[in-house]
């Protein structure tokens, strides 16, 4: 198999980075949604359109490629806002 970087092996043991989630982190992630931006639109342009439509509390977090994480700056479930915005 592949070799591990030298800084991850010490005395024959392998050290891996780990992340322990906090309750706040889990709640933050649960209140957001992952969405896809179509037609190669720039994220700032999409964000401006959302604000112009009156959704001032929705924040877009780029995740790479065409994926974004949509969350509410008010801490409410973003899916509720999206579901209530059918006309938008």
N, C-alpha and C positions, 0 to 999 in steps of 0.2 A: 504494500500500500504506500501512500505518499509519506514523505518525511514531515515532521512537525517542526515549526520554527524553534530555534534554540532557546528562546526565552520562555517556552511553555514546558520544557523538560528540565527537571532538577532532581538529582539523586535517583534517576530512574522512574520518577513519578511524573505524570502529565497533569499540568495545571490548565484548567479551562476557565475562561471568563464566564461569570454567571450573573444573572440579574434577578433580584427578588422583587416582585411587584408589591407595591403598597396598595392599600384599599383605595386611596384617592386615585391612583393610576388606573386601576380597574374600572372605577366609576367613570372616570374621564373617557376611557375607551368605549365603554358601553353606551355612553350618551351620543356617540358620533356614528357616522356611517362612511363607508368607502364607496366612492363614486368614480365613474369614468368620464373624462372630458372627450367629447367627440369633435371631429373635424380639425384637430390640431390647434384648437383655441388656446391662447395664452392664459395662464391661471389668473394674472391680474385683471385681464379683460373680463373673464367670467366672474371674478369677485366683484368688480364694478357693476356688472349687470345685475347681480343679486342684490347689491345695496340699492341700486337705482329702482329695483322692483319693490323696495320697502322692507327687505329682510336684512336689517342692519346688524342683527345679532349672529348671523351665520358667518363662520370663518372657514376658509379653505386652507388646508395644509397640504402642500405638494408631497407626494410619496414617491415620485419617479415615474417616468414614461407618461402615460395618460391617466394615472390614478391619483386621486386626491382623498383626503380625509376631511369630511365636513362635520364641524362641531358648532355648538352654540356657545357664544361668549357668556351667556346668562347661566350656563350649566344645566339647561333643560335638554331633554332628548331631541336631538336634531331630526330624527325620523318623524316626530310629531309635526314639526314645522314643514318638512318636505311633504308629508301626506296632506297637510292642510293647504298646500300651495298648488293644487292641481292645475289651475289656470295658468300659472307661471310656467 
